[in-house]
Amino acid sequence: MEILIFGAGSLGSLVGGLCAREHSVTLVGRDPHIAAVRESGLAVEGVVEFTTHPEARTTVPERADLAFVTVKSFDTPAAGRALADCSPSMTCSLQNGLGNEESLAAQLDTVLAGTCTYGARRPAPGRVECTGIGEIALGAPDGGPSAAAERAVEALQSAGIDAVHDDGMPKRLWRKLAVNAGINPTTALAGVENGALADDPLHDVASEAAREVARVAQVQGVELAESEAVAALESVVEATARNTSSMAQDVGAGTKTEIDAINGAVVDRADGRVPVNRTLAALIRARERGYAD
């Protein structure tokens, strides 16, 4: 199978590297990383170690059977437009936040939702570190059976990736949103690693953000209990205690965050009050506006 990774950062490079053990893979990303992969191959380090030689480009190829989108949520519309040029048979979002699948579906056919719990970081161009083995779940964005998701899962499994077809992707996406809504802005604003959220008062802030997400999910017809959302948050905090969240990295670097697709998405979909998510979103947006000061 010809697999395309659009947005070959840390996660995209790891997924692409793992897939390249079995399939023909093209990484689409930015230099100097892409130039280094083109010259010397992709070195996968950490929990698994090997070097592979996928095709590496800064533009999309002419065709692909399966495309994984791993760009930041605010780049999703541009990703959809670019991928339309090669019309992949299946396209799967492995991104943070809500709304990515709808954005891709405006440009592409057969769009799947996905989540990935593999840990990845990119220490240098041409290298990606696998910091933890996880699972990739794929399914129809609205739930239910999906023959396309089953084919994509089979392709991942043949490459030795722990992958499952989930016919309940809406709940899985909202549960992930609850985790991200609690961890990302709280750690970004406090300037701490994820593990700091295990203790009060930050635990209270992150947990209430997750509870609000669960309440909004329920209004949207997704059966996500508040206790389940908080349990998922606490599990990720414990498992990634020494990690710096992606939003904390963005704020530290003075770059645009995914706040609109995470806490902002909760506020946009809320019928009632979600004061913690609203406050976190406002504070992160204020930090972004202050970058130029």
GUPADREN-472501 format. One record per residue (C-alpha): x, y negated, z negated. Coordinates in pm, 1 decimal, padded with zeros to 6 digits. Layout:
BEGIN
<r u="X" v="Y" w="Z"/>
...
// end
This chain:
BEGIN
<r u="00000.0" v="00000.0" w="00000.0"/>
<r u="00117.2" v="-00353.2" w="00078.1"/>
<r u="00090.6" v="-00557.2" w="-00242.0"/>
<r u="00130.8" v="-00934.0" w="-00260.9"/>
<r u="00208.7" v="-01123.6" w="-00581.4"/>
<r u="00106.1" v="-01488.0" w="-00545.6"/>
<r u="00277.9" v="-01684.1" w="-00820.2"/>
<r u="00589.9" v="-01483.2" w="-00899.3"/>
<r u="00672.5" v="-01626.4" w="-01239.4"/>
<r u="00736.3" v="-01405.8" w="-01540.3"/>
<r u="00417.3" v="-01196.2" w="-01537.0"/>
<r u="00385.6" v="-01189.7" w="-01159.7"/>
<r u="00745.9" v="-01081.0" w="-01116.9"/>
<r u="00706.2" v="-00805.1" w="-01374.0"/>
<r u="00389.0" v="-00669.2" w="-01215.1"/>
<r u="00547.4" v="-00694.5" w="-00872.1"/>
<r u="00865.6" v="-00525.6" w="-00986.5"/>
<r u="00673.3" v="-00237.6" w="-01141.2"/>
<r u="00461.2" v="-00198.0" w="-00827.7"/>
<r u="00771.1" v="-00203.2" w="-00606.2"/>
<r u="00877.3" v="00132.7" w="-00747.5"/>
<r u="00603.8" v="00289.1" w="-00534.9"/>
<r u="00464.8" v="00029.5" w="-00291.9"/>
<r u="00576.8" v="-00232.4" w="-00043.3"/>
<r u="00569.9" v="-00556.0" w="-00244.5"/>
<r u="00603.9" v="-00921.1" w="-00147.7"/>
<r u="00670.3" v="-01181.8" w="-00415.9"/>
<r u="00554.5" v="-01533.3" w="-00328.8"/>
<r u="00695.1" v="-01801.0" w="-00554.6"/>
<r u="00943.5" v="-02082.5" w="-00583.4"/>
<r u="01317.1" v="-02120.2" w="-00556.0"/>
<r u="01562.0" v="-02066.6" w="-00718.4"/>
<r u="01392.9" v="-01747.7" w="-00843.7"/>
<r u="01277.5" v="-01636.5" w="-00498.6"/>
<r u="01617.7" v="-01712.3" w="-00346.1"/>
<r u="01788.1" v="-01503.5" w="-00615.4"/>
<r u="01554.0" v="-01207.6" w="-00558.3"/>
<r u="01608.7" v="-01232.2" w="-00184.5"/>
<r u="01984.9" v="-01228.8" w="-00230.3"/>
<r u="02036.4" v="-00971.7" w="-00507.1"/>
<r u="01702.3" v="-00808.6" w="-00581.0"/>
<r u="01479.8" v="-00832.4" w="-00888.9"/>
<r u="01637.7" v="-00709.8" w="-01211.9"/>
<r u="01375.6" v="-00582.6" w="-01457.6"/>
<r u="01512.4" v="-00571.0" w="-01812.5"/>
<r u="01392.2" v="-00502.4" w="-02164.8"/>
<r u="01155.2" v="-00216.4" w="-02245.9"/>
<r u="01203.2" v="-00082.2" w="-01892.3"/>
<r u="01517.0" v="-00142.6" w="-01688.4"/>
<r u="01575.0" v="-00111.8" w="-01315.1"/>
<r u="01652.5" v="-00322.2" w="-01011.0"/>
<r u="01426.4" v="-00333.3" w="-00709.2"/>
<r u="01429.2" v="-00520.7" w="-00380.2"/>
<r u="01085.2" v="-00654.3" w="-00291.3"/>
<r u="01041.9" v="-00901.6" w="-00011.7"/>
<r u="01064.9" v="-01251.3" w="-00157.4"/>
<r u="00912.6" v="-01556.5" w="00011.0"/>
<r u="00792.3" v="-01908.2" w="-00059.9"/>
<r u="00499.2" v="-01867.5" w="00183.9"/>
<r u="00238.9" v="-01593.4" w="00223.9"/>
<r u="00302.0" v="-01304.9" w="00467.2"/>
<r u="00073.4" v="-01223.7" w="00756.7"/>
<r u="-00122.0" v="-00952.7" w="00572.2"/>
<r u="-00167.0" v="-00769.0" w="00243.9"/>
<r u="-00383.7" v="-00485.2" w="00117.9"/>
<r u="-00394.9" v="-00606.9" w="-00241.7"/>
<r u="-00304.0" v="-00951.5" w="-00375.2"/>
<r u="-00252.7" v="-01037.7" w="-00741.3"/>
<r u="-00286.6" v="-01405.1" w="-00832.0"/>
<r u="-00074.4" v="-01508.2" w="-01130.7"/>
<r u="-00051.5" v="-01886.1" w="-01087.8"/>
<r u="-00166.6" v="-02137.9" w="-01349.5"/>
<r u="-00542.3" v="-02188.1" w="-01343.0"/>
<r u="-00519.5" v="-02541.6" w="-01202.9"/>
<r u="-00338.8" v="-02401.3" w="-00896.9"/>
<r u="-00610.0" v="-02142.4" w="-00822.0"/>
<r u="-00789.1" v="-02341.1" w="-00546.7"/>
<r u="-00458.0" v="-02387.4" w="-00362.9"/>
<r u="-00384.3" v="-02015.2" w="-00406.7"/>
<r u="-00718.3" v="-01927.6" w="-00248.9"/>
<r u="-00651.6" v="-02150.1" w="00049.1"/>
<r u="-00304.0" v="-02004.4" w="00099.7"/>
<r u="-00420.4" v="-01644.9" w="00068.9"/>
<r u="-00697.1" v="-01702.6" w="00321.0"/>
<r u="-00423.4" v="-01711.8" w="00584.5"/>
<r u="-00340.0" v="-01343.6" w="00526.6"/>
<r u="-00691.9" v="-01226.3" w="00428.8"/>
<r u="-00598.7" v="-00957.0" w="00173.7"/>
<r u="-00841.9" v="-00665.5" w="00153.8"/>
<r u="-00863.7" v="-00715.0" w="-00224.2"/>
<r u="-00759.5" v="-01008.3" w="-00442.9"/>
<r u="-00731.3" v="-00985.8" w="-00820.4"/>
<r u="-00686.8" v="-01267.5" w="-01069.7"/>
<r u="-00450.8" v="-01194.8" w="-01360.5"/>
<r u="-00482.7" v="-01545.8" w="-01502.3"/>
<r u="-00586.2" v="-01730.7" w="-01814.4"/>
<r u="-00921.1" v="-01899.7" w="-01858.8"/>
<r u="-01259.3" v="-01889.5" w="-01691.1"/>
<r u="-01356.9" v="-01974.4" w="-01335.9"/>
<r u="-01058.4" v="-01836.3" w="-01146.3"/>
<r u="-01255.4" v="-01558.9" w="-00978.0"/>
<r u="-01525.7" v="-01798.3" w="-00858.1"/>
<r u="-01262.2" v="-02032.6" w="-00718.1"/>
<r u="-01091.3" v="-01750.8" w="-00528.1"/>
<r u="-01421.8" v="-01611.3" w="-00401.9"/>
<r u="-01493.7" v="-01943.9" w="-00232.7"/>
<r u="-01205.6" v="-01864.7" w="00005.8"/>
<r u="-01165.5" v="-01485.9" w="-00002.5"/>
<r u="-01359.7" v="-01160.4" w="00018.6"/>
<r u="-01357.3" v="-00885.7" w="-00248.0"/>
<r u="-01226.9" v="-01072.1" w="-00551.5"/>
<r u="-01163.4" v="-00875.8" w="-00871.7"/>
<r u="-01118.7" v="-00986.5" w="-01230.3"/>
<r u="-00822.3" v="-00862.4" w="-01427.7"/>
<r u="-00641.3" v="-00885.0" w="-01757.5"/>
<r u="-00283.7" v="-00785.6" w="-01837.3"/>
<r u="-00130.2" v="-00727.4" w="-02179.1"/>
<r u="00222.1" v="-00647.6" w="-02060.0"/>
<r u="00470.9" v="-00887.5" w="-02215.5"/>
<r u="00700.1" v="-01074.6" w="-01978.6"/>
<r u="00953.3" v="-01354.8" w="-01978.2"/>
<r u="01189.6" v="-01478.1" w="-01709.7"/>
<r u="01532.9" v="-01552.4" w="-01860.9"/>
<r u="01697.5" v="-01654.5" w="-01533.2"/>
<r u="01636.6" v="-01659.5" w="-01157.9"/>
<r u="01620.9" v="-01308.5" w="-01018.5"/>
<r u="01556.4" v="-01152.9" w="-01361.1"/>
<r u="01242.6" v="-01068.0" w="-01558.1"/>
<r u="01226.7" v="-00914.3" w="-01904.1"/>
<r u="00950.4" v="-00673.6" w="-02004.2"/>
<r u="00896.9" v="-00754.2" w="-02372.2"/>
<r u="00620.4" v="-00500.4" w="-02425.8"/>
<r u="00425.7" v="-00228.4" w="-02246.5"/>
<r u="00057.3" v="-00308.3" w="-02219.8"/>
<r u="-00237.4" v="-00240.2" w="-01993.9"/>
<r u="-00386.3" v="-00388.0" w="-01679.1"/>
<r u="-00765.4" v="-00375.3" w="-01659.0"/>
<r u="-00946.9" v="-00449.0" w="-01333.8"/>
<r u="-01313.4" v="-00473.3" w="-01245.6"/>
<r u="-01591.7" v="-00664.8" w="-01080.4"/>
<r u="-01611.4" v="-01020.6" w="-01219.4"/>
<r u="-01980.5" v="-00977.1" w="-01302.0"/>
<r u="-01939.9" v="-00624.2" w="-01436.6"/>
<r u="-02062.9" v="-00291.8" w="-01305.7"/>
<r u="-01892.9" v="-00031.5" w="-01085.6"/>
<r u="-01643.3" v="-00138.1" w="-00821.6"/>
<r u="-01493.3" v="00090.9" w="-00558.6"/>
<r u="-01235.9" v="-00178.5" w="-00481.3"/>
<r u="-01126.1" v="-00191.7" w="-00845.8"/>
<r u="-01091.9" v="00186.1" w="-00851.1"/>
<r u="-00863.8" v="00173.8" w="-00544.9"/>
<r u="-00653.4" v="-00101.6" w="-00697.5"/>
<r u="-00622.4" v="00087.6" w="-01025.9"/>
<r u="-00512.5" v="00401.3" w="-00842.5"/>
<r u="-00241.0" v="00199.8" w="-00667.7"/>
<r u="-00114.1" v="00065.5" w="-01001.1"/>
<r u="-00124.7" v="00405.6" w="-01167.7"/>
<r u="00074.7" v="00561.6" w="-00883.4"/>
<r u="00350.6" v="00310.8" w="-00969.4"/>
<r u="00353.6" v="00421.9" w="-01332.2"/>
<r u="00152.9" v="00124.8" w="-01463.3"/>
<r u="-00101.6" v="00177.3" w="-01740.6"/>
<r u="-00415.4" v="00058.5" w="-01559.5"/>
<r u="-00789.7" v="00110.1" w="-01608.6"/>
<r u="-01110.1" v="00024.6" w="-01427.7"/>
<r u="-01341.5" v="-00162.8" w="-01665.4"/>
<r u="-01706.1" v="-00208.5" w="-01564.5"/>
<r u="-01746.1" v="-00456.0" w="-01851.5"/>
<r u="-01502.6" v="-00724.1" w="-01737.6"/>
<r u="-01716.1" v="-01021.5" w="-01848.0"/>
<r u="-01678.2" v="-00921.7" w="-02213.1"/>
<r u="-01308.1" v="-00849.7" w="-02167.8"/>
<r u="-01254.5" v="-01193.4" w="-02010.0"/>
<r u="-01444.9" v="-01373.7" w="-02286.1"/>
<r u="-01254.9" v="-01181.8" w="-02554.6"/>
<r u="-00927.8" v="-01286.8" w="-02392.2"/>
<r u="-01059.2" v="-01644.0" w="-02376.4"/>
<r u="-01130.1" v="-01634.3" w="-02751.6"/>
<r u="-00770.3" v="-01530.7" w="-02815.9"/>
<r u="-00626.1" v="-01797.0" w="-02587.4"/>
<r u="-00857.8" v="-02069.0" w="-02717.4"/>
<r u="-00737.6" v="-02002.1" w="-03070.6"/>
<r u="-00367.5" v="-01943.5" w="-03013.0"/>
<r u="-00260.6" v="-02168.2" w="-02726.0"/>
<r u="-00364.4" v="-02520.9" w="-02829.0"/>
<r u="-00310.3" v="-02461.4" w="-03201.2"/>
<r u="00048.5" v="-02347.8" w="-03154.6"/>
<r u="00109.7" v="-02620.9" w="-02895.4"/>
<r u="-00008.2" v="-02897.7" w="-03125.3"/>
<r u="00163.0" v="-02761.0" w="-03436.2"/>
<r u="00484.0" v="-02673.5" w="-03252.4"/>
<r u="00499.1" v="-02321.2" w="-03396.1"/>
<r u="00534.3" v="-01961.7" w="-03281.6"/>
<r u="00225.6" v="-01742.4" w="-03265.5"/>
<r u="00298.9" v="-01575.7" w="-03598.3"/>
<r u="00236.5" v="-01902.2" w="-03787.0"/>
<r u="-00134.9" v="-01858.0" w="-03718.3"/>
<r u="-00149.9" v="-01566.0" w="-03962.1"/>
<r u="-00153.7" v="-01811.3" w="-04253.2"/>
<r u="-00383.8" v="-02095.3" w="-04356.4"/>
<r u="-00454.7" v="-02366.4" w="-04256.0"/>
<r u="-00368.1" v="-02281.1" w="-03893.9"/>
<r u="-00544.3" v="-01945.4" w="-03923.7"/>
<r u="-00867.9" v="-02126.2" w="-04007.1"/>
<r u="-00839.5" v="-02350.7" w="-03700.8"/>
<r u="-00759.2" v="-02069.1" w="-03458.6"/>
<r u="-01022.6" v="-01835.2" w="-03603.2"/>
<r u="-01300.0" v="-02093.7" w="-03584.1"/>
<r u="-01206.0" v="-02167.8" w="-03222.0"/>
<r u="-01240.5" v="-01794.1" w="-03148.5"/>
<r u="-01577.0" v="-01778.7" w="-03327.4"/>
<r u="-01706.9" v="-02066.8" w="-03119.3"/>
<r u="-01603.0" v="-01885.0" w="-02801.9"/>
<r u="-01797.0" v="-01577.5" w="-02915.5"/>
<r u="-02109.0" v="-01786.7" w="-02979.6"/>
<r u="-02088.2" v="-01942.9" w="-02633.2"/>
<r u="-02031.5" v="-01599.0" w="-02478.6"/>
<r u="-02348.3" v="-01472.4" w="-02645.6"/>
<r u="-02548.2" v="-01758.5" w="-02494.2"/>
<r u="-02398.8" v="-01659.4" w="-02157.8"/>
<r u="-02534.2" v="-01306.9" w="-02206.0"/>
<r u="-02206.1" v="-01145.2" w="-02313.4"/>
<r u="-02225.0" v="-00938.6" w="-02632.4"/>
<r u="-01907.1" v="-01056.6" w="-02804.2"/>
<r u="-01940.3" v="-01063.8" w="-03183.4"/>
<r u="-01762.2" v="-01336.7" w="-03378.3"/>
<r u="-01588.6" v="-01070.9" w="-03588.9"/>
<r u="-01461.3" v="-00898.3" w="-03273.0"/>
<r u="-01325.6" v="-01225.6" w="-03135.0"/>
<r u="-01139.8" v="-01301.3" w="-03458.8"/>
<r u="-01007.9" v="-00944.7" w="-03482.5"/>
<r u="-00871.8" v="-00970.5" w="-03127.3"/>
<r u="-00707.7" v="-01301.8" w="-03214.9"/>
<r u="-00545.2" v="-01161.9" w="-03528.6"/>
<r u="-00422.4" v="-00854.3" w="-03342.4"/>
<r u="-00248.6" v="-01064.4" w="-03077.2"/>
<r u="-00102.2" v="-01299.4" w="-03338.6"/>
<r u="00052.4" v="-01001.4" w="-03515.8"/>
<r u="00175.6" v="-00833.3" w="-03196.6"/>
<r u="00328.0" v="-01154.6" w="-03056.5"/>
<r u="00438.7" v="-01318.9" w="-03380.2"/>
<r u="00776.0" v="-01429.5" w="-03244.3"/>
<r u="00641.8" v="-01549.3" w="-02911.0"/>
<r u="00593.8" v="-01910.2" w="-02804.9"/>
<r u="00258.0" v="-01944.9" w="-02630.6"/>
<r u="00246.0" v="-02060.9" w="-02270.6"/>
<r u="00068.8" v="-02381.8" w="-02371.3"/>
<r u="00326.6" v="-02454.1" w="-02639.9"/>
<r u="00596.3" v="-02408.9" w="-02374.2"/>
<r u="00411.1" v="-02643.7" w="-02138.3"/>
<r u="00368.3" v="-02913.3" w="-02402.6"/>
<r u="00731.4" v="-02876.4" w="-02505.0"/>
<r u="00840.5" v="-02918.1" w="-02145.3"/>
<r u="00602.7" v="-03205.4" w="-02077.5"/>
<r u="00416.6" v="-03018.9" w="-01802.2"/>
<r u="00047.4" v="-02974.0" w="-01724.9"/>
<r u="-00137.4" v="-02718.7" w="-01938.9"/>
<r u="-00430.7" v="-02486.7" w="-01870.1"/>
<r u="-00649.3" v="-02659.0" w="-02130.1"/>
<r u="-00932.4" v="-02724.6" w="-01882.4"/>
<r u="-00973.8" v="-02352.8" w="-01804.0"/>
<r u="-00947.4" v="-02245.5" w="-02169.7"/>
<r u="-01092.1" v="-02472.1" w="-02439.3"/>
<r u="-01231.5" v="-02709.5" w="-02177.8"/>
<r u="-01422.1" v="-02419.3" w="-02020.1"/>
<r u="-01576.4" v="-02337.4" w="-02358.6"/>
<r u="-01692.9" v="-02696.3" w="-02403.2"/>
<r u="-01835.2" v="-02708.1" w="-02049.9"/>
<r u="-02041.1" v="-02391.8" w="-02104.3"/>
<r u="-02159.5" v="-02463.7" w="-02458.9"/>
<r u="-02525.8" v="-02540.5" w="-02520.2"/>
<r u="-02455.2" v="-02624.8" w="-02882.5"/>
<r u="-02174.6" v="-02777.7" w="-03083.5"/>
<r u="-01821.2" v="-02640.6" w="-03047.0"/>
<r u="-01629.7" v="-02903.4" w="-03247.2"/>
<r u="-01302.7" v="-02713.4" w="-03284.5"/>
<r u="-01268.7" v="-02635.2" w="-02912.9"/>
<r u="-01374.4" v="-02990.0" w="-02825.3"/>
<r u="-01116.8" v="-03138.5" w="-03062.4"/>
<r u="-00835.0" v="-02910.2" w="-02948.6"/>
<r u="-00909.7" v="-02988.1" w="-02584.3"/>
<r u="-00913.7" v="-03363.7" w="-02652.4"/>
<r u="-00585.4" v="-03352.2" w="-02842.6"/>
<r u="-00404.0" v="-03151.3" w="-02574.3"/>
<r u="-00534.6" v="-03384.8" w="-02303.1"/>
<r u="-00408.7" v="-03680.0" w="-02507.0"/>
<r u="-00065.8" v="-03516.1" w="-02527.3"/>
<r u="-00066.0" v="-03469.6" w="-02150.2"/>
<r u="-00151.8" v="-03835.9" w="-02093.3"/>
<r u="00133.1" v="-03929.5" w="-02324.9"/>
<r u="00399.1" v="-03749.4" w="-02121.1"/>
<r u="00458.0" v="-04057.9" w="-01910.1"/>
<r u="00495.2" v="-04290.0" w="-02214.8"/>
// end
